[in-house]
């Protein structure tokens, strides 16, 4: 199978394991066995098949005595099985702009304004929880695979298990800030902290968000 084949063309079990790696960032066969309810032997068999197809790679990690553990993660080809938004088109446009003298900051600001309009149209609930749910649904539809969690009603964290614009953000780091700014301008009561970033080499993007609990969340 071609490394650029859509995720939904893969067999269900292999798709499940790829989704597990996407969610966890990296995992052992034992980890994926627990989350998929498959035997460890079956998981290993599928993982090595996915590795031979170029979607998965592994490293050996020794945490103590005994045999080293194999830790699996997605390759760049595996990442591209997931939604990539318009990253390819955007990269081509920005490469052209490099030679035209147009400031990429102006392009980034235009993208931010478009994303902000979409977010504000989506997040209109009266409660903070409602606005978070609405924004999370929008982010899910855009391919970010978000997980929102709250330690208390006014303080949330959001993890993006996938970035549909990662290729763009890796080449033009300024674009990595767009979603943080969208969250901040849509539902936050103060600055949103970018705790980890895939563009900086982390396995997932994580933000800490102080949610505006009154009004419509807009500043």
Phi and psi in degrees as GROMACS dihedral restraints (atoms count N, CA, C in turn):
[ dihedral_restraints ]
;  ai    aj    ak    al  type     phi  dphi    fc
    3     4     5     6     1   -66.0    20    10
    4     5     6     7     1   141.1    20    10
    6     7     8     9     1   -60.9    20    10
    7     8     9    10     1   -11.6    20    10
    9    10    11    12     1  -104.8    20    10
   10    11    12    13     1    13.4    20    10
   12    13    14    15     1   -64.8    20    10
   13    14    15    16     1   141.8    20    10
   15    16    17    18     1   -62.1    20    10
   16    17    18    19     1   149.6    20    10
   18    19    20    21     1   -57.7    20    10
   19    20    21    22     1   -37.8    20    10
   21    22    23    24     1   -73.1    20    10
   22    23    24    25     1    -5.6    20    10
   24    25    26    27     1   -90.0    20    10
   25    26    27    28     1    -9.3    20    10
   27    28    29    30     1   -77.9    20    10
   28    29    30    31     1   154.8    20    10
   30    31    32    33     1   -58.9    20    10
   31    32    33    34     1   148.2    20    10
   33    34    35    36     1   -54.1    20    10
   34    35    36    37     1   -41.3    20    10
   36    37    38    39     1   -64.9    20    10
   37    38    39    40     1   -43.7    20    10
   39    40    41    42     1   -68.8    20    10
   40    41    42    43     1   -35.0    20    10
   42    43    44    45     1   -63.4    20    10
   43    44    45    46     1   -40.9    20    10
   45    46    47    48     1   -61.3    20    10
   46    47    48    49     1   -42.5    20    10
   48    49    50    51     1   -68.9    20    10
   49    50    51    52     1   -38.1    20    10
   51    52    53    54     1   -64.0    20    10
   52    53    54    55     1   -40.2    20    10
   54    55    56    57     1   -63.9    20    10
   55    56    57    58     1   -37.5    20    10
   57    58    59    60     1   -63.5    20    10
   58    59    60    61     1   -41.6    20    10
   60    61    62    63     1   -67.4    20    10
   61    62    63    64     1   -36.9    20    10
   63    64    65    66     1   -63.0    20    10
   64    65    66    67     1   -42.0    20    10
   66    67    68    69     1   -70.9    20    10
   67    68    69    70     1   -40.0    20    10
   69    70    71    72     1   -92.6    20    10
   70    71    72    73     1   -14.9    20    10
   72    73    74    75     1    85.5    20    10
   73    74    75    76     1   -54.3    20    10
   75    76    77    78     1  -151.9    20    10
   76    77    78    79     1   151.6    20    10
   78    79    80    81     1  -161.3    20    10
   79    80    81    82     1   155.7    20    10
   81    82    83    84     1   -90.4    20    10
   82    83    84    85     1   168.8    20    10
   84    85    86    87     1   -61.0    20    10
   85    86    87    88     1   -35.1    20    10
   87    88    89    90     1   -65.0    20    10
   88    89    90    91     1   -42.7    20    10
   90    91    92    93     1   -58.7    20    10
   91    92    93    94     1   -47.6    20    10
   93    94    95    96     1   -71.0    20    10
   94    95    96    97     1   -29.2    20    10
   96    97    98    99     1   -62.7    20    10
   97    98    99   100     1   -43.2    20    10
   99   100   101   102     1   -65.6    20    10
  100   101   102   103     1   -40.5    20    10
  102   103   104   105     1   -80.6    20    10
  103   104   105   106     1   -22.3    20    10
  105   106   107   108     1  -103.8    20    10
  106   107   108   109     1    -8.9    20    10
  108   109   110   111     1    61.8    20    10
  109   110   111   112     1    31.2    20    10
  111   112   113   114     1  -107.5    20    10
  112   113   114   115     1   160.5    20    10
  114   115   116   117     1   -69.8    20    10
  115   116   117   118     1   154.1    20    10
  117   118   119   120     1   -60.7    20    10
  118   119   120   121     1   -39.3    20    10
  120   121   122   123     1   -62.6    20    10
  121   122   123   124     1   -41.6    20    10
  123   124   125   126     1   -66.3    20    10
  124   125   126   127     1   -40.8    20    10
  126   127   128   129     1   -62.2    20    10
  127   128   129   130     1   -45.9    20    10
  129   130   131   132     1   -59.6    20    10
  130   131   132   133     1   -43.8    20    10
  132   133   134   135     1   -58.4    20    10
  133   134   135   136     1   -45.8    20    10
  135   136   137   138     1   -69.9    20    10
  136   137   138   139     1   -37.3    20    10
  138   139   140   141     1   -64.6    20    10
  139   140   141   142     1   -42.4    20    10
  141   142   143   144     1   -68.7    20    10
  142   143   144   145     1   -31.8    20    10
  144   145   146   147     1   -66.6    20    10
  145   146   147   148     1   -43.2    20    10
  147   148   149   150     1   -64.6    20    10
  148   149   150   151     1   -33.7    20    10
  150   151   152   153     1   -66.9    20    10
  151   152   153   154     1   -40.1    20    10
  153   154   155   156     1   -67.1    20    10
  154   155   156   157     1   -24.3    20    10
  156   157   158   159     1   -87.3    20    10
  157   158   159   160     1    -4.6    20    10
  159   160   161   162     1    91.4    20    10
  160   161   162   163     1     8.0    20    10
  162   163   164   165     1   -92.5    20    10
  163   164   165   166     1   -21.7    20    10
  165   166   167   168     1  -134.0    20    10
  166   167   168   169     1   147.9    20    10
  168   169   170   171     1  -133.9    20    10
  169   170   171   172     1   168.3    20    10
  171   172   173   174     1  -144.2    20    10
  172   173   174   175     1   156.2    20    10
  174   175   176   177     1  -123.4    20    10
  175   176   177   178     1   158.4    20    10
  177   178   179   180     1   -97.7    20    10
  178   179   180   181     1   128.5    20    10
  180   181   182   183     1  -125.4    20    10
  181   182   183   184     1   126.3    20    10
  183   184   185   186     1  -106.2    20    10
  184   185   186   187     1   112.5    20    10
  186   187   188   189     1  -102.6    20    10
  187   188   189   190     1    -1.3    20    10
  189   190   191   192     1   176.3    20    10
  190   191   192   193     1  -163.3    20    10
  192   193   194   195     1   -67.1    20    10
  193   194   195   196     1   157.8    20    10
  195   196   197   198     1    99.3    20    10
  196   197   198   199     1  -172.5    20    10
  198   199   200   201     1   -68.2    20    10
  199   200   201   202     1   145.8    20    10
  201   202   203   204     1   -67.7    20    10
  202   203   204   205     1   152.5    20    10
  204   205   206   207     1   -90.0    20    10
  205   206   207   208     1   139.3    20    10
  207   208   209   210     1   -89.7    20    10
  208   209   210   211     1   121.6    20    10
  210   211   212   213     1  -110.5    20    10
  211   212   213   214     1   122.9    20    10
  213   214   215   216     1  -101.4    20    10
  214   215   216   217     1   149.8    20    10
  216   217   218   219     1  -152.0    20    10
  217   218   219   220     1   168.2    20    10
  219   220   221   222     1   -78.9    20    10
  220   221   222   223     1   144.1    20    10
  222   223   224   225     1   -84.3    20    10
  223   224   225   226     1   176.9    20    10
  225   226   227   228     1   -62.7    20    10
  226   227   228   229     1   -34.8    20    10
  228   229   230   231     1   -66.5    20    10
  229   230   231   232     1   -38.2    20    10
  231   232   233   234     1   -64.3    20    10
  232   233   234   235     1   -40.3    20    10
  234   235   236   237     1   -60.8    20    10
  235   236   237   238     1   -36.0    20    10
  237   238   239   240     1   -76.3    20    10
  238   239   240   241     1    -5.4    20    10
  240   241   242   243     1   -69.1    20    10
  241   242   243   244     1   -23.4    20    10
  243   244   245   246     1   -91.2    20    10
  244   245   246   247     1   163.0    20    10
  246   247   248   249     1   -54.7    20    10
  247   248   249   250     1   133.8    20    10
  249   250   251   252     1  -114.8    20    10
  250   251   252   253     1    11.7    20    10
  252   253   254   255     1    56.3    20    10
  253   254   255   256     1  -137.6    20    10
  255   256   257   258     1  -109.0    20    10
  256   257   258   259     1    31.6    20    10
  258   259   260   261     1   -60.6    20    10
  259   260   261   262     1   -41.1    20    10
  261   262   263   264     1   -64.3    20    10
  262   263   264   265     1   -45.2    20    10
  264   265   266   267     1   -64.3    20    10
  265   266   267   268     1   -43.8    20    10
  267   268   269   270     1   -62.6    20    10
  268   269   270   271     1   -39.6    20    10
  270   271   272   273     1   -62.4    20    10
  271   272   273   274     1   -41.0    20    10
  273   274   275   276     1   -63.8    20    10
  274   275   276   277     1   -42.2    20    10
  276   277   278   279     1   -64.4    20    10
  277   278   279   280     1   -45.6    20    10
  279   280   281   282     1   -68.0    20    10
  280   281   282   283     1   -33.5    20    10
  282   283   284   285     1   -63.6    20    10
  283   284   285   286     1   -38.5    20    10
  285   286   287   288     1   -66.9    20    10
  286   287   288   289     1   -38.1    20    10
  288   289   290   291     1   -65.4    20    10
  289   290   291   292     1   -29.9    20    10
  291   292   293   294     1   -55.4    20    10
  292   293   294   295     1   -35.0    20    10
  294   295   296   297     1   -95.5    20    10
  295   296   297   298     1    -1.3    20    10
  297   298   299   300     1  -102.8    20    10
  298   299   300   301     1   -13.9    20    10
  300   301   302   303     1    89.5    20    10
  301   302   303   304     1    -1.2    20    10
  303   304   305   306     1   -75.2    20    10
  304   305   306   307     1   133.2    20    10
  306   307   308   309     1   -69.9    20    10
  307   308   309   310     1   127.1    20    10
  309   310   311   312     1   -66.0    20    10
  310   311   312   313     1   -25.4    20    10
  312   313   314   315     1   -61.1    20    10
  313   314   315   316     1   -36.1    20    10
  315   316   317   318     1   -66.4    20    10
  316   317   318   319     1   -38.0    20    10
  318   319   320   321     1   -66.4    20    10
  319   320   321   322     1   -44.4    20    10
  321   322   323   324     1   -60.3    20    10
  322   323   324   325     1   -39.8    20    10
  324   325   326   327     1   -66.8    20    10
  325   326   327   328     1   -36.9    20    10
  327   328   329   330     1   -65.9    20    10
  328   329   330   331     1   -40.0    20    10
  330   331   332   333     1   -64.2    20    10
  331   332   333   334     1   -42.5    20    10
  333   334   335   336     1   -59.3    20    10
  334   335   336   337     1   -46.0    20    10
  336   337   338   339     1   -61.5    20    10
  337   338   339   340     1   -39.5    20    10
  339   340   341   342     1   -65.6    20    10
  340   341   342   343     1   -45.2    20    10
  342   343   344   345     1   -63.8    20    10
  343   344   345   346     1   -37.4    20    10
  345   346   347   348     1   -66.5    20    10
  346   347   348   349     1   -41.0    20    10
  348   349   350   351     1   -59.7    20    10
  349   350   351   352     1   -44.9    20    10
  351   352   353   354     1   -62.0    20    10
  352   353   354   355     1   -43.3    20    10
  354   355   356   357     1   -66.3    20    10
  355   356   357   358     1   -41.5    20    10
  357   358   359   360     1   -71.0    20    10
  358   359   360   361     1   -30.0    20    10
  360   361   362   363     1   -69.0    20    10
  361   362   363   364     1   -33.2    20    10
  363   364   365   366     1   -80.8    20    10
  364   365   366   367     1   -41.3    20    10
  366   367   368   369     1   -96.6    20    10
  367   368   369   370     1    83.2    20    10
  369   370   371   372     1  -119.7    20    10
  370   371   372   373     1     2.0    20    10
  372   373   374   375     1   -64.0    20    10
  373   374   375   376     1   155.1    20    10
  375   376   377   378     1   -72.6    20    10
  376   377   378   379     1   -31.8    20    10
  378   379   380   381     1   -96.6    20    10
  379   380   381   382     1   155.4    20    10
  381   382   383   384     1   -61.9    20    10
  382   383   384   385     1   -41.9    20    10
  384   385   386   387     1   -61.3    20    10
  385   386   387   388     1   -39.7    20    10
  387   388   389   390     1   -65.5    20    10
  388   389   390   391     1   -41.9    20    10
  390   391   392   393     1   -66.8    20    10
  391   392   393   394     1   -38.2    20    10
  393   394   395   396     1   -61.7    20    10
  394   395   396   397     1   -45.1    20    10
  396   397   398   399     1   -60.1    20    10
  397   398   399   400     1   -42.3    20    10
  399   400   401   402     1   -67.7    20    10
  400   401   402   403     1   -42.0    20    10
  402   403   404   405     1   -66.7    20    10
  403   404   405   406     1   -39.1    20    10
  405   406   407   408     1   -61.2    20    10
  406   407   408   409     1   -39.4    20    10
  408   409   410   411     1   -64.5    20    10
  409   410   411   412     1   -42.1    20    10
  411   412   413   414     1   -61.9    20    10
  412   413   414   415     1   -45.2    20    10
  414   415   416   417     1   -63.6    20    10
  415   416   417   418     1   -37.1    20    10
  417   418   419   420     1   -62.3    20    10
  418   419   420   421     1   -45.3    20    10
  420   421   422   423     1   -65.1    20    10
  421   422   423   424     1   -27.4    20    10
  423   424   425   426     1   -84.4    20    10
  424   425   426   427     1    -5.9    20    10
  426   427   428   429     1    95.7    20    10
  427   428   429   430     1    18.0    20    10
  429   430   431   432     1   -86.3    20    10
  430   431   432   433     1   -15.9    20    10
  432   433   434   435     1    50.8    20    10
  433   434   435   436     1    59.0    20    10
  435   436   437   438     1   -79.7    20    10
  436   437   438   439     1   150.6    20    10
  438   439   440   441     1  -126.7    20    10
  439   440   441   442     1   114.2    20    10
  441   442   443   444     1   -99.5    20    10
  442   443   444   445     1   131.5    20    10
  444   445   446   447     1  -136.9    20    10
  445   446   447   448     1   146.2    20    10
  447   448   449   450     1  -127.7    20    10
  448   449   450   451     1   129.0    20    10
  450   451   452   453     1   -75.8    20    10
  451   452   453   454     1   -35.1    20    10
  453   454   455   456     1  -148.8    20    10
  454   455   456   457     1   166.3    20    10
  456   457   458   459     1   -56.9    20    10
  457   458   459   460     1   -23.8    20    10
  459   460   461   462     1  -102.4    20    10
  460   461   462   463     1    -2.2    20    10
  462   463   464   465     1  -133.3    20    10
  463   464   465   466     1   116.2    20    10
  465   466   467   468     1  -121.8    20    10
  466   467   468   469     1   159.6    20    10
  468   469   470   471     1  -124.7    20    10
  469   470   471   472     1   146.6    20    10
  471   472   473   474     1  -129.1    20    10
  472   473   474   475     1   131.4    20    10
  474   475   476   477     1  -111.8    20    10
  475   476   477   478     1   126.3    20    10
  477   478   479   480     1   -94.7    20    10
  478   479   480   481     1   111.5    20    10
  480   481   482   483     1   -79.0    20    10
  481   482   483   484     1   -11.2    20    10
  483   484   485   486     1  -148.0    20    10
  484   485   486   487     1   147.9    20    10
  486   487   488   489     1  -120.8    20    10
  487   488   489   490     1   113.6    20    10
  489   490   491   492     1   -70.7    20    10
  490   491   492   493     1    -6.8    20    10
  492   493   494   495     1  -120.7    20    10
  493   494   495   496     1    25.4    20    10
  495   496   497   498     1   -62.6    20    10
  496   497   498   499     1   -38.6    20    10
  498   499   500   501     1   -63.7    20    10
  499   500   501   502     1   -36.0    20    10
  501   502   503   504     1   -69.1    20    10
  502   503   504   505     1   -45.5    20    10
  504   505   506   507     1   -66.6    20    10
  505   506   507   508     1   -33.7    20    10
  507   508   509   510     1   -66.0    20    10
  508   509   510   511     1   -34.7    20    10
  510   511   512   513     1   -87.4    20    10
  511   512   513   514     1   -33.8    20    10
  513   514   515   516     1  -126.4    20    10
  514   515   516   517     1    84.3    20    10
  516   517   518   519     1   -55.5    20    10
  517   518   519   520     1   -25.8    20    10
  519   520   521   522     1   -59.1    20    10
  520   521   522   523     1   -28.2    20    10
  522   523   524   525     1   -71.5    20    10
  523   524   525   526     1   -18.2    20    10
  525   526   527   528     1   -66.1    20    10
  526   527   528   529     1   -21.9    20    10
  528   529   530   531     1   -85.2    20    10
  529   530   531   532     1    -8.8    20    10
  531   532   533   534     1   -61.6    20    10
  532   533   534   535     1   -48.3    20    10
  534   535   536   537     1   -68.2    20    10
  535   536   537   538     1   -34.2    20    10
  537   538   539   540     1   -60.1    20    10
  538   539   540   541     1   -44.3    20    10
  540   541   542   543     1   -66.4    20    10
  541   542   543   544     1   -36.3    20    10
  543   544   545   546     1   -63.6    20    10
  544   545   546   547     1   -46.5    20    10
  546   547   548   549     1   -60.6    20    10
  547   548   549   550     1   -45.0    20    10
  549   550   551   552     1   -62.1    20    10
  550   551   552   553     1   -42.9    20    10
  552   553   554   555     1   -79.6    20    10
  553   554   555   556     1   -17.2    20    10
  555   556   557   558     1   -95.2    20    10
  556   557   558   559     1   -49.2    20    10
  558   559   560   561     1  -132.3    20    10
  559   560   561   562     1    -1.6    20    10
  561   562   563   564     1   -86.6    20    10
  562   563   564   565     1   149.4    20    10
  564   565   566   567     1   -92.8    20    10
  565   566   567   568     1    -8.6    20    10
  567   568   569   570     1  -162.7    20    10
  568   569   570   571     1  -167.5    20    10
  570   571   572   573     1   -59.9    20    10
  571   572   573   574     1   141.9    20    10
  573   574   575   576     1   -97.0    20    10
  574   575   576   577     1   125.9    20    10
  576   577   578   579     1   -90.6    20    10
  577   578   579   580     1   127.8    20    10
  579   580   581   582     1   -89.2    20    10
  580   581   582   583     1    96.0    20    10
  582   583   584   585     1   -74.9    20    10
  583   584   585   586     1   -44.7    20    10
  585   586   587   588     1  -142.8    20    10
  586   587   588   589     1   154.8    20    10
  588   589   590   591     1  -143.5    20    10
  589   590   591   592     1   131.2    20    10
  591   592   593   594     1   -65.0    20    10
  592   593   594   595     1   -31.2    20    10
  594   595   596   597     1   -65.9    20    10
  595   596   597   598     1   -21.7    20    10
  597   598   599   600     1   -96.6    20    10
  598   599   600   601     1     6.4    20    10
  600   601   602   603     1   102.5    20    10
  601   602   603   604     1    -2.6    20    10
  603   604   605   606     1   -74.4    20    10
  604   605   606   607     1   161.1    20    10
  606   607   608   609     1   -77.7    20    10
  607   608   609   610     1   -23.5    20    10
  609   610   611   612     1  -144.4    20    10
  610   611   612   613     1   160.1    20    10
  612   613   614   615     1   -96.0    20    10
  613   614   615   616     1   128.8    20    10
  615   616   617   618     1  -129.2    20    10
  616   617   618   619     1   134.8    20    10
  618   619   620   621     1  -124.3    20    10
  619   620   621   622     1   144.8    20    10
  621   622   623   624     1  -105.2    20    10
  622   623   624   625     1   128.2    20    10
  624   625   626   627     1  -127.4    20    10
  625   626   627   628     1   123.6    20    10
  627   628   629   630     1   -91.8    20    10
  628   629   630   631     1   109.6    20    10
  630   631   632   633     1   -81.5    20    10
  631   632   633   634     1   136.4    20    10
  633   634   635   636     1   -73.3    20    10
  634   635   636   637     1   115.3    20    10
  636   637   638   639     1   -89.5    20    10
  637   638   639   640     1   -10.1    20    10
  639   640   641   642     1  -117.5    20    10
  640   641   642   643     1   163.5    20    10
  642   643   644   645     1    63.9    20    10
  643   644   645   646     1  -147.1    20    10
  645   646   647   648     1  -103.2    20    10
  646   647   648   649     1     7.3    20    10
  648   649   650   651     1    82.8    20    10
  649   650   651   652     1     2.1    20    10
  651   652   653   654     1   -99.9    20    10
  652   653   654   655     1   143.3    20    10
